[in-house]
Amino acid sequence: MLIREAIREDAEQIIAVIKNAEESNLMLFGPGERKLETEQFTKFIENIHNNSHSALFIAEIEKKVVGYLIVQGNSPSRIAHRANIVVGIHSDYRGQKIGTALFSYLNDWAKEKGMYRLELTVMANNTAGVALYEKMGFEIEGAKRHSLYVDGEYMDEYCMSKLL
């Protein structure tokens, strides 16, 4: 497995993984709700490269993108030390330590960039996600009660963070 920063040529494969991850119904966007276009996503990759506190990492197996991790930092000085994380793994590759590898790569990158705080949100019912994040040093800071509406039900969302 190779973990690296995404390049524009990865856009179509990353979109396929995002769509697959959203099929789990454990992401912010529901299955089929978001329409991602290759040209639009290529621009997103280019823009993220221009922000020194943001990156898009991918996990690749045999030249196939199987997971992604987006880290988006901030520029105002009072919040420049923190970044928000979004991660997704293709369903065919879950349970193979891809998330662990992506977060390990993120930790090294974030320390090199002088980041201090990493944060994310996760659906309270995503037990596998919560377990991965806790294993990687994230802690639940609180719950946003009924912050999501999924399949006719309100759902809590955990706010998690890790201090480096």
N, C-alpha and C positions, 0 to 999 in steps of 0.2 A: 504494500500500500504506500502511496505517495501522497503527502500533504503539501500543497503549494498554493500560492496566490493565483486566483483566476485571471485569465486573459480573455480578451474579446472573443476569441475563437471557441471558448468554452460555453458561450451563452446558451446555445440550443440544448446542450446536455444538462446544464444547470436548471434550465426551465423544466426539463423533463423530471428531474429529481424534485423540484419544488412542487410540481403538480402531483407527483406520487406521494410526497409527504403530506400534502393537503388532503389526499384521499383518506388518510388515517382519521380524519375528523378531529384531530387534536391540535390543529394550528389555528391561528387567528382567522384565516380565510377558510371557508368551508369547501368541500369538494366541488370543483368546477366553477367556483364563484369568481375567481380572478382570471382575467385574460392577459397573459403575458406574451408579448411580441418580441421576437428575436432582436429587431432593431432597437427597440426601447430598452431591452435588458442589456444590450451591448453598450449603450450610452450610460446605463447605470454602472456597469463595470468600469468604464473609462472615468466617470465622475468619482467613484470611490477611490480610484488610484490617485486622484488629485487631492485627497484629504489625508494628511499624514497620520491622523488618528482613526482612520477607518480602513477596513480591508474586507475582502471576500476570499475566504480560503475554501479550497475544495479537497475532497478525498478522492483519490483516483486508484482504481484497480484495473490493471491491464488496459490502460488508456481510456477507461470508462469512468465518468464522474458518478460516484455513488453516494456522496454526501457534500454538504456545504455548511459553512458557518460565516455569517455576516456580522461584522463588528463595526458599529457606527459610533464614532466619537464626536466630540463637541469642540467648538472653538472659543466661546466666551470663557474668559480666564477662570471664572468661579466654578465652571463645570468641565473644564478641559481635562481634568484628571479621570473622568469616568467615560464609560462606553456601554452601549446597549448591544445585546447579543441576540441573534436569531439563528437557529440551527435546524437542519433537517437531514434525515438519512433515508435513502431509498429502502422501501419495505423488504426487498430481496436481500438486503445487506445488514439489517438490524441484528444486534446481538453479536457483532463481530469486532467490537472495540473501535469502531470508526469514530463514534462520538468522543471516546476517550482520547483518541489520537488528535482529533480536531481541537479539543479543548487544551490538550498539552501544547500543541503548536501555538494556540492563542495565548497561553500563559507566557511563553517565551517572547512572543512578539510584543505583547502588552508591556512586559517589563522593560524590554528594549526601548519602547516608545515613551517610557516614563508614566505609563498609566498606573492608577492606584485602585480604581474601583471598576468592577465589571458587574453588569446587572442584566436581568432578564425577567420575563414573566412566563408562566406556564399554567395551563389548565390544571386545576386541583385534582382532576381524575386521571391525569397523565402520570401514572405511577412509575413507569419506566423512565420518563423524562426527569421527574423529580429525583429518582434514585441516581441517575447519571450525574445530575447537577450537584447533588450532595456529595457524591463520590469525588467530584472534581473540586470540592471545597466551597461550594455555594451554600448559603444558608437562607432559609425562609425568613424574610423580614416582616411579612404580613400577608393578609389576604384581602383582595378586592372582592368584596361580597357581591355576588350576582352581577359581575361586570361583563359577562358574556351571555349571549342568548343562543343556545345550540339545540337544534332539533326540538324546539318548543319548550325548552327548559332553561332556567337561569343557572349559570355555572360560576363558581368562584374561580378566581385566578390568583395564584401565588406570585408575590414579588420576591425575587431571590437576588442575592448579591454575593460577591466575593471581594475581599480586600487583599491586594497583592503585597 
